[in-house]
Amino acid sequence: MTTQKENIMPHAKTIAIIGAGFAGATLAQRMLKAGYAVTVFDKSRGTGGRMASARLGQSSADLGAPFIETNNETFSAWLTQQPDVEAWQPLTTELSDAASVYVAKPRQSALTRRMLTGATLITSTPVKEIWPEKNCVLLRDALGHSLGCFDTVIVTAPAQQAATLLDAVPRFAKHAARIKPTPAWVCLMALEQPSGLDADMWIGNDGVLFRAIRDSAKPGRDKGEWAEIWSLEATPEWSQVHLETDKETIANQLLESFKQLSNGSFVPKEKRVHRWLYSRHNKQDRQQNSTDKNRVDNNSIDKNELFLWSEANAIGACGDWFSHTGVEGAWFSANALADVLLKAPR
Ligand SMILES: Cc1cc2nc3c(=O)[nH]c(=O)nc-3n(C[C@H](O)[C@H](O)[C@H](O)COP(=O)(O)OP(=O)(O)OC[C@H]3O[C@@H](n4cnc5c(N)ncnc54)[C@H](O)[C@@H]3O)c2cc1C
């Protein structure tokens, strides 16, 4: 889908952002506000990246991050200002920690979709190559066709995917390639009959199931024809071992694990199983990389190591792999880079 930006200034600076996930949408919003002509490319059909949602019959459910957690006041304040974000207090079998939990309505991907209003959004388009030309930075697709030449190009893909795009700045590519992601299998299941379970969130204890969340209990959800929709997420360790296992087996094992945990006897009417190869980026790799002072070239500005930026090449990167794992980290990374690109704090 392509949304044309309205009222682009005649000589607006152009920026291409690769990735319509939360980091890309956060950066796009900042740059749009500053008057840039923003083009966002994503290889997927929609927005959200690892905050994507998927259809289940006439309804939908969150396939990526099921919610946004934060202990940070600045990020909390931003979240509470968003018209489509609401705090959620799931009934849980676990004692809750201090983190506040928020969800976007009516699904997680709605947040990035709205944040990208005003940008030219080009979906189903994997960017293959980024190359600095004399006066602009050229993007090419897998066939070598030009996708446009921009004043600035920023990569927000997960680290391993970013590594293949950052060849023009070899130190950036090397840095990204060293960061190791953890995978996650997720199974969404729609029930025609209520599960009879009280709690909306269950934490697994057998090494298979990481957590089960009643998606349909979140604020602003339309269950459609279903009584309940649940999301079952596997642990990273089990997901790693079962990377090549078929989807039906994955769904059955996650369901069995949840039944054992909850004593439920539900029969899913419709399922959706997804393998996230790059679910999260683990802490150890981030710590190792944060000690690598050579990753930013001489012309770069390295602010709190939350992003990569080469002023000489007009190429940079941001995303969740620079700081704390998760949505909050993606937001801080994108904002830190925007501060530098706009040469002014928020
Ligand atoms: C199952 C699951 C559960 C999670 N649970 C939580 C949680 O409870 N709390 C939390 O804080 N975080 C959680 N996370 C992590 C959170 O979703 C991510 O940290 C966050 O969404 C990352 O945002 P991002 O913009 O940095 O990256 P992404 O969302 O990955 O966005 C990058 C985008 O780049 C696109 N892209 C990649 N390569 C190319 C290319 N060559 N050309 C064009 N486009 C490209 C991708 O399609 C993607 O849309 C979870 C993630 C998963 C998968």
The ligand as a Gaussian input file, in Angstrom:
#p B3LYP/6-31G(d) Opt

LIG

0 1
 C        6.786000     -12.810000      19.824000
 C        7.401000     -11.528000      20.311000
 C        7.135000     -11.076000      21.592000
 C        7.701000      -9.893000      22.057000
 N        7.393000      -9.458000      23.313000
 C        7.846000      -8.258000      23.729000
 C        7.440000      -7.725000      24.997000
 O        6.686000      -8.338000      25.740000
 N        7.919000      -6.514000      25.364000
 C        8.754000      -5.789000      24.541000
 O        9.131000      -4.669000      24.893000
 N        9.168000      -6.275000      23.356000
 C        8.736000      -7.484000      22.930000
 N        9.135000      -7.973000      21.713000
 C       10.158000      -7.246000      20.950000
 C        9.572000      -6.032000      20.216000
 O        8.515000      -6.447000      19.387000
 C       10.682000      -5.403000      19.388000
 O       11.758000      -5.073000      20.247000
 C       10.273000      -4.120000      18.669000
 O        9.007000      -4.236000      18.077000
 C       11.366000      -3.828000      17.641000
 O       11.013000      -2.727000      16.836000
 P       12.002000      -2.275000      15.672000
 O       11.322000      -1.204000      14.923000
 O       13.349000      -2.010000      16.243000
 O       12.199000      -3.569000      14.723000
 P       11.111000      -4.340000      13.849000
 O        9.786000      -4.294000      14.487000
 O       11.691000      -5.679000      13.562000
 O       11.017000      -3.498000      12.491000
 C       11.941000      -3.670000      11.450000
 C       11.204000      -3.705000      10.115000
 O       12.181000      -3.760000       9.064000
 C       11.646000      -4.523000       8.003000
 N       12.762000      -4.967000       7.158000
 C       13.789000      -5.791000       7.497000
 N       14.634000      -5.933000       6.450000
 C       14.131000      -5.174000       5.438000
 C       14.551000      -4.905000       4.092000
 N       15.672000      -5.445000       3.580000
 N       13.790000      -4.087000       3.324000
 C       12.639000      -3.536000       3.812000
 N       12.199000      -3.760000       5.078000
 C       12.936000      -4.560000       5.874000
 C       10.920000      -5.656000       8.716000
 O        9.947000      -6.245000       7.875000
 C       10.314000      -4.926000       9.923000
 O        8.991000      -4.503000       9.655000
 C        8.574000      -9.149000      21.214000
 C        8.839000      -9.589000      19.916000
 C        8.256000     -10.767000      19.462000
 C        8.530000     -11.226000      18.054000

